[in-house]
Amino acid sequence: TGVQTCALPILNPLGKIPALLTPAGEPLIESACICDFLIAQARRPDLLPMPQDISAREEVLRRVALGRAAMDCAFGAVIQRRFNGGKDTELSQRWLRALPRAATEIERIAVRRGLPAAPDLGDLAVAVAFDYIRFRLAEVPCLDGTPALARLLEAMNRRPSLQSTRPD
């Protein structure tokens, strides 16, 4: 099948990516909504447990939220620097200080959980966020003192899907 292209504002009135056109012809926006839709379509509760398994779903969603929030802080800091001549602003400094706190919280979860046999959506969100931090904010020591998180990231970064999409 061919790839259908259109102007982004038609799919997402905010003009942001990601955006997905469903088989029913309806646009979905925002990563979490798109992931939920794709996981349900693929019938992959191993990636995100179904709502009936609320405690397992909550645990995955907590890591998704921490990964997405870390990504938001990192991206915001990068944009602040880009539009301020490479200098940090009060806002970017605040976001940069949040990154080690996010890593510490994810470390706490990783210690309790251990290295998973198979990744879920939470693991993917964390791996993508911290790979972005490594790529764009290598000087930020947010992984100091987080050996369980470092092991998780090493395991995730060995996955072919993450290797093939690495921005290096």
C-alpha positions in Angstrom: 0.0 0.0 0.0 1.1 3.5 -0.6 1.5 6.2 2.0 -1.2 8.8 1.9 0.0 12.4 2.5 -1.9 15.5 3.4 -1.3 18.8 5.1 -0.7 18.3 8.8 -3.3 20.9 9.9 -6.0 18.8 8.3 -5.2 15.9 10.6 -4.2 17.9 13.6 -5.6 21.5 13.8 -2.7 22.2 16.2 -0.2 21.5 13.4 1.8 19.1 15.6 3.0 15.6 15.2 2.3 12.8 15.7 -1.0 12.4 14.0 -2.5 9.2 12.7 -5.3 8.7 10.2 -7.3 5.6 11.4 -8.8 3.0 9.0 -12.1 4.7 9.6 -10.7 7.9 8.2 -10.6 9.7 11.6 -7.5 11.5 12.8 -6.0 10.7 16.2 -3.4 13.1 17.7 -1.1 12.8 20.8 1.3 9.9 21.4 -0.7 8.3 24.2 -3.9 8.2 22.2 -2.2 6.8 19.2 -0.3 4.2 21.2 -3.6 3.1 23.0 -5.3 2.8 19.6 -2.5 0.8 18.0 -2.1 -1.5 21.0 -5.9 -2.2 21.0 -5.8 -2.8 17.2 -2.9 -5.2 17.5 -4.5 -6.9 20.6 -1.2 -6.4 22.5 -2.1 -6.2 26.2 1.5 -7.1 27.0 2.3 -3.5 26.0 -0.5 -1.9 27.9 -2.8 -4.0 30.1 -6.5 -3.6 29.4 -8.6 -1.5 31.7 -10.0 -4.6 33.5 -6.5 -5.2 34.9 -6.4 -1.7 36.6 -3.4 -2.3 38.9 -1.1 -3.6 36.1 -2.3 -0.8 33.7 -1.7 1.8 36.4 1.9 0.6 36.8 2.6 0.9 33.1 0.8 4.3 32.8 2.9 5.6 35.7 6.1 4.9 33.8 4.6 6.2 30.5 3.8 9.5 32.3 7.3 9.7 33.9 8.9 9.1 30.5 6.7 11.6 28.7 7.1 14.2 31.4 10.9 13.8 31.2 10.7 14.1 27.4 8.6 17.3 27.7 11.1 18.8 30.2 14.1 17.9 28.0 12.4 19.1 24.8 11.3 22.3 26.5 14.9 23.0 27.7 16.3 22.4 24.3 13.8 24.7 22.7 14.4 27.4 25.3 18.2 27.2 24.6 17.6 27.3 20.8 15.6 30.5 21.0 17.8 32.1 23.6 21.2 31.9 21.9 22.2 28.6 23.6 21.7 30.1 27.0 19.5 28.6 29.7 16.5 30.5 31.0 14.9 30.3 34.4 12.3 27.9 32.8 14.9 25.7 31.1 16.9 25.5 34.4 13.7 24.4 36.2 13.1 21.7 33.6 16.7 20.5 33.7 16.5 20.2 37.5 13.5 18.0 37.0 15.3 15.4 34.9 17.4 13.9 37.7 14.2 13.7 39.9 12.4 11.8 37.2 15.4 9.4 36.8 15.4 8.9 40.6 11.7 8.0 40.6 12.1 5.7 37.6 15.1 4.1 39.4 12.9 3.4 42.4 10.4 1.6 40.2 13.1 -0.2 38.3 14.7 -1.6 41.5 11.3 -2.9 42.6 10.4 -4.3 39.2 13.7 -5.6 38.0 14.6 -6.0 34.3 11.5 -7.1 32.4 11.6 -10.1 30.1 9.7 -8.2 27.5 9.2 -4.4 27.4 5.9 -2.6 27.7 4.8 0.9 26.7 6.2 2.3 29.9 9.7 0.9 29.1 9.5 2.3 25.6 8.5 5.8 26.9 11.3 5.8 29.4 13.9 4.6 26.8 12.8 7.1 24.2 12.9 10.0 26.7 16.3 9.2 28.1 17.8 8.5 24.7 16.6 12.0 23.7 18.2 13.4 26.8 21.5 11.6 26.0 21.3 12.9 22.4 20.4 16.5 23.1 21.4 17.1 26.7 24.4 14.9 27.2 25.8 17.3 29.8 22.9 16.7 32.2 23.9 14.1 34.7 20.4 12.7 35.3 21.5 9.0 35.3 24.0 9.4 38.2 23.1 7.0 41.0 20.5 5.1 38.9 22.0 1.7 38.1 18.7 -0.1 37.6 17.5 2.5 35.2 20.8 2.4 33.4 20.4 -1.4 33.0 16.9 -1.0 31.7 18.1 1.6 29.2 21.0 -0.6 28.1 18.6 -3.5 27.5 16.1 -1.3 25.6 18.8 0.3 23.5 19.9 -3.2 22.3 16.5 -3.7 20.7 16.6 -3.5 16.9 13.6 -1.2 16.8 15.3 1.4 19.0 18.7 1.0 17.2 17.1 1.6 13.8 15.3 4.8 14.9 18.3 6.2 16.9 18.9 9.8 15.8 22.7 9.6 15.8 
